[in-house]
Amino acid sequence: PLYNSLYAMKHRVFGFWFDGPGLIIAAPVMLLLWGTVTTVIALGIAPLIATDAFRRRRMQPR
């Protein structure tokens, strides 16, 4: 039952082309894509958080 629900979810999310050999081709591509996206987001957000914290720390004593 679990496998079937996962399969259905996979179908809903990725579409029918993600079957069989398509999965073997697409899985690394998806992982690579997710890795790049998360890296870009992390690199984009980290400096903002760091500068914000830095500013707050400098402002606090005065």
C-alpha positions as CSV (number, residue, x, y, z in Angstrom):
1,P,0.0,0.0,0.0
2,L,2.8,2.4,0.9
3,Y,4.7,1.7,-2.3
4,N,1.5,2.3,-4.4
5,S,0.8,5.6,-2.7
6,L,4.4,6.7,-3.2
7,Y,4.2,5.6,-6.9
8,A,1.0,7.7,-7.3
9,M,2.6,10.7,-5.6
10,K,5.6,10.3,-7.9
11,H,3.2,10.3,-10.8
12,R,1.4,13.4,-9.6
13,V,4.6,15.3,-8.9
14,F,6.9,14.3,-11.8
15,G,4.5,13.1,-14.5
16,F,4.3,9.9,-16.5
17,W,7.7,10.4,-18.1
18,F,9.4,9.6,-14.8
19,D,8.7,5.9,-15.3
20,G,11.3,3.1,-15.7
21,P,14.4,4.2,-17.6
22,G,13.3,7.8,-17.3
23,L,13.8,7.6,-13.6
24,I,17.4,6.5,-14.0
25,I,18.1,9.4,-16.3
26,A,16.1,12.0,-14.4
27,A,17.1,11.2,-10.8
28,P,20.7,12.5,-11.0
29,V,19.5,15.5,-13.0
30,M,16.9,16.3,-10.3
31,L,19.5,15.8,-7.5
32,L,21.9,18.1,-9.3
33,L,19.1,20.7,-9.9
34,W,18.1,20.6,-6.2
35,G,21.7,20.9,-5.1
36,T,22.3,24.0,-7.3
37,V,19.0,25.6,-6.2
38,T,19.7,25.0,-2.5
39,T,23.3,26.2,-2.8
40,V,22.2,29.4,-4.6
41,I,19.5,30.0,-2.0
42,A,21.9,29.4,0.9
43,L,24.6,31.7,-0.6
44,G,21.9,34.3,-1.2
45,I,20.4,34.2,2.3
46,A,23.6,33.6,4.4
47,P,25.2,37.0,3.8
48,L,21.8,38.7,4.5
49,I,21.5,36.9,7.8
50,A,25.1,37.5,8.7
51,T,25.0,41.3,8.0
52,D,21.7,41.6,9.8
53,A,23.1,39.9,12.9
54,F,26.3,42.0,12.7
55,R,24.3,45.2,12.5
56,R,22.1,44.2,15.4
57,R,25.1,43.3,17.6
58,R,26.8,46.7,16.8
59,M,23.6,48.6,17.5
60,Q,22.7,46.9,20.8
61,P,25.3,48.4,23.2
62,R,24.4,52.1,22.3
